[in-house]
Structure formats: structure tokens, C-alpha cells
Amino acid sequence: MNLHTIVSLGLLLALVVVVVSSKRSKKGVGAQQLDHDRFVVAGYLPEYRFYIDVSEAGKHLTDLILFSVAPNADGSIQYFVNEDNLRAARKAKHDNPKLRTIISVGGGGRSKHFNAVASDGHTRQRFVGELLDLCEKWKIDGVDFDWESPMNEHQISVYIRLLHEAHAKLNPKGLLTSVALHPGQTLGKEGFMSVDRVNLMTYDMSFQRGGGHHADYNSFKQAIQQMLGQGQLPPEKLIVGIPAYARHSTKLANVKSYAEIIDEKLKEAGAVDMPGPTAEKLDPNFISRNEHNKFLFDCQLSAQKKTSYAKSMGLGGVFIWEIGQDKFEHKVSLTEAVMIVGNGTRVMTKAELSSVYDPAGTGGGSYQNNSPPLTAHDLGSAKERRRKKREEKKRAGMHVEL
């Protein structure tokens, strides 16, 4: 065997090692291949909703987000989800091999110590280390940060630092890092570079208007336009929210879950004790009606309409807050309806796109800006951008290895 042959074989072997390493690098500690090109249909599940069949819900999701843990002031973890919840999530992954599980950090009423932890290098390091340990122990595929909410430039700055350090620690392990934001919030280009996803909470928007539908379609679109219009966030990183609950049109503090709305409709129709599937007991128009006794919500068709818009804009996906509020029955479930459009073969017709009954009025448009509306054409192909990014990473990795 001559020297040229030996060198060629050596280079070929190095290339094989690089390819194998590249494939392995996409696996999280959950030991599964993470399909980053699949349209995300995520669902948050709080610890107080684990009475649902988590494995059954997982059939209609790409990502299950466990809500939540929180930082203590010393950088340790405060657990709201418990070991039984974590076992149920791990079983759901076993039963649904393509399902990712993600742990949520913070949230409303659970963000008290974010500032103390994010402001100190030692506590940041400890907190990120404990989150990594949690992921490794329970085969979790990522961390979703939800500080509600940084109040000044200093807090935004240290939050970005926390996200940056978390991403630097989690990413080499194949773990996702995401951040949840309200419409109008931003972390700037630096902050957005430190995360794989941004979960935009496109609901509860009626508080700014003082009434109406808290998640109407126009406000949903305008919140997306505002976020992308800054030119700092790639659209494929943006995941947008769909609520599985209703708010009263004028008494905004009054809330009902989507499941409660369906049960009320059954009761009013005198169909509670009738045999047969729920979908057959309801008025066939229920899939396109998003108002019931002055409570406004996303019906199946409006949830699908939002999903269709997200896909047309090249966004990374949608998420549901929260799946414990859904009515998990065939042809009734919001989650099922969203997944059919998100990752199924169903394409909405023009008639369907225009037929959703929206009695609250889309009025006001709290998130309008002065720039022309963006279109999917303006943003280019998200899939093509992801492909080029993967090729650049692959070339860079081959160069280093060889």
C-alpha cells in the first residue's frame, strides 16, 4: 500500500468520523434523533394538569413542555413539577419516540428570583448546571426560560447573559434552549442569537384594549409582524401561541377552559348522557364558532387558521397553552386539529380561511406598525435557510476534524 493510498484512506476515515459525530451531535440526552426541520406543535403542561393521559396527548405533539421549575436565590432549583410528573413525561417519550420533552423555567408567579440568579456569575453557573443535571437524569431535550418579566435594561442584560451561558452549556449536549416572550418584548439580536427558539405568547392581548377577543386573528398576525419586523429574529426560530382557554369579552378576569366550553355546549344541547362520540353530539358549526355566552376562544378552525398562517410565514411552529385545558377527543381536540395542519396533509381552503366566526371584532389592532405587512416571499424559504446553515456547520466541522 503506497503513501497516497494510506493518506486517502486516512482522510476518508476522518470524514466518516465527522459525519457520525455530526449525527450524534443532534441527539439530546434523551437519546433520540431531534428532527429540527419538523414544524413544531408544542404543548405546555402544568403540574396541576397531569391528570390527563400524557402519552395520549403526546401523539398530537412534537414537543411537550413541562411547566415548571423555578430558580431559588442561591441558584438551586425549586420544583413545581414532581417526580411523578417527570416519570409520566418520560413514559410519553417512550410511547411516542419522536416526542421531545422540554422543562419550563419560571412563568407567572414563579419568576421572583430570576434577577438575583442572573445578576451573579456563581449563581448563574450553579443554576445552569442544575438544569443540565435535570435534563440528563430525566432524558429531557431542552430548557424553556420564562422570566415574567425583566423590568429594566439591567435585568434584560443579565437575562441575555443567563441565556447565553445556558445555551453554551446545553447546546453541546444536543439540548434546545428557548425563551418565552410576550408580544412587544424583545431581547435584541444578541439575545435572540443565544436561543434556538422564541415562544411568543400571542394571547391575553385584550387587556391592552380593555375587552374583546384576547387572541383574535388580527392581533395574532400583528404580534408576529412586529416581532419579525425588527429584523433581529429569523422566522424559523419563532414559535407562536394558541390558547386552549376562553376569556369573557368584557370581564377579562373570567376564564374557562376549552374543555369546559365544550361540556357546556353538550349540556345546553341535552346531549351529556347521549351515547356516541362528542363530535356527533355537537352542532356541526361548533368547529368554526369561537364565542359562547360572551366567552371568546379559539375554535378548531381558528386554531388551524393560525397554524396555516404560521406555516405560510416560514415560522418554526406553534404551541398551545395549555393542553390540560383541551378536550382530547377525536374531531373535537384543538391539539389534534392543529397537528393535522401543522404536520399532516390537510390544507385549508380559502372558504375555510375566511369563514371563522369572530364576533369580538378584531378591532383596534394593538400591535400594528407602520411598515408594510411581511409575507412569506419577503422572508424567503425557511427550509432553504436551515439547509444552508446545516451545510455551513458541516463544512466547518469537517475542516476542524481534518
C-alpha positions, 0 to 999 in steps of 0.5 A: 500500500503506497503513501497516497493510498494510506493518506486517502484512506486516512482522510476518508476515515476522518470524514466518516468520523465527522459525519457520525459525530455530526449525527450524534451531535443532534441527539439530546440526552434523551437519546433520540434523533431531534428532527429540527426541520419538523414544524413544531406543535408544542404543548405546555403542561402544568403540574396541576394538569397531569391528570390527563393521559400524557402519552395520549396527548403526546401523539398530537405533539412534537414537543411537550413542555413541562411547566415548571421549575423555578430558580431559588436565590442561591441558584438551586432549583425549586420544583413545581413539577414532581417526580411523578410528573417527570416519570409520566413525561418520560413514559410519553417519550417512550410511547411516542419516540419522536416526542421531545420533552422540554422543562419550563423555567419560571412563568407567572408567579414563579419568576421572583428570583430570576434577577438575583440568579442572573445578576451573579456569575456563581449563581448563574453557573450553579443554576445552569448546571442544575438544569443540565443535571435535570435534563440528563437524569430525566432524558429531557431535550431542552430548557424553556426560560420564562422570566415574567418579566425583566423590568429594566435594561439591567435585568434584560442584560443579565437575562441575555447573559443567563441565556447565553451561558445556558445555551453554551452549556446545553447546546453541546449536549444536543439540548434546545434552549428557548425563551418565552416572550410576550408580544412587544418584548424583545431581547435584541439580536444578541439575545435572540442569537443565544436561543434556538427558539422564541415562544411568543405568547400571542394571547391575553392581548385584550387587556391592552384594549380593555375587552374583546377577543384576547387572541383574535386573528388580527392581533395574532398576525400583528404580534408576529409582524412586529416581532419579525419586523425588527429584523433581529429574529429569523422566522424559523426560530419563532414559535407562536401561541394558541390558547386552549382557554376562553376569556369573557369579552368584557370581564377579562378576569373570567376564564374557562377552559376549552374543555369546559366550553365544550361540556357546556355546549353538550349540556345546553344541547341535552346531549351529556348522557347521549351515547356516541362520540362528542363530535356527533353530539355537537352542532356541526358549526361548533368547529368554526364558532369561537364565542359562547355566552360572551366567552371568546376562544379559539375554535378548531378552525381558528386554531388551524387558521393560525397554524396555516398562517404560521406555516405560510410565514416560514415560522418554526411552529406553534404551541398551545397553552395549555393542553390540560385545558383541551378536550382530547377527543377525536374531531373535537381536540384543538391539539389534534386539529392543529397537528393535522395542519401543522404536520399532516396533509390537510390544507385549508381552503380559502372558504375555510380561511375566511369563514371563522366566526369572530364576533369580538371584532378584531378591532383596534389592532394593538400591535400594528406598525407602520411598515408594510405587512411581511409575507412569506416571499419577503422572508424567503424559504425557511427550509432553504435557510436551515439547509444552508446553515446545516451545510455551513456547520458541516463544512466547518466541522469537517475542516476542524476534524481534518 
